[in-house]
Amino acid sequence: MYRQRERREKKGFDRPPREMHKAVCADCKKECEVPFKPSGDRPVYCGECYQKHRPPRRGRY
């Protein structure tokens, strides 16, 4: 049991920092950075505008 908890706590700490890519928000037209390379075939939103477009979260149970 202890080892499972230890693995969960360490998960993600070995990763290098994400490479950020510049993009222009499809709504407000402000420049922003995203953790993926935009392909141009789908809209990209800044953090603020993404909250408006994000699908509603469902309950887990």
C-alpha positions in Angstrom: 0.0 0.0 0.0 2.8 2.4 0.9 4.5 1.9 -2.5 1.3 2.7 -4.4 0.9 6.0 -2.6 4.6 6.8 -3.1 4.3 6.2 -6.8 1.2 8.4 -7.1 3.0 11.3 -5.3 6.0 11.1 -7.6 4.0 10.8 -10.8 4.7 13.7 -13.2 7.8 15.0 -11.4 10.2 13.3 -13.8 8.8 15.1 -16.8 10.6 18.0 -18.4 8.8 21.3 -18.6 6.2 21.5 -21.4 7.2 23.4 -24.5 4.8 26.3 -25.0 3.7 27.6 -28.4 2.4 31.0 -29.3 -1.1 31.3 -30.7 -3.8 33.8 -31.2 -7.1 33.3 -29.4 -10.0 32.7 -31.8 -12.4 34.8 -29.6 -10.6 37.8 -28.2 -7.7 37.8 -30.7 -5.1 38.2 -27.9 -1.8 36.4 -28.2 -1.5 33.5 -25.8 0.7 30.4 -25.2 -0.6 26.8 -25.3 1.1 23.5 -24.5 0.6 22.1 -28.0 1.4 23.2 -31.5 -1.7 24.6 -33.1 -2.5 22.9 -36.4 -4.8 25.6 -37.7 -7.7 23.4 -38.4 -9.3 24.0 -35.0 -9.8 27.2 -32.9 -7.4 27.9 -30.1 -8.6 29.8 -27.0 -6.7 31.7 -24.3 -7.3 30.5 -20.7 -10.1 33.0 -20.1 -12.0 32.3 -23.3 -11.5 28.5 -23.0 -13.5 28.6 -19.8 -16.5 29.9 -21.8 -16.2 27.2 -24.5 -15.3 24.2 -22.3 -18.0 21.5 -22.2 -19.8 21.3 -18.8 -18.2 18.9 -16.4 -20.1 15.8 -15.5 -20.2 14.3 -12.0 -18.0 11.3 -11.5 -20.7 9.2 -10.0 
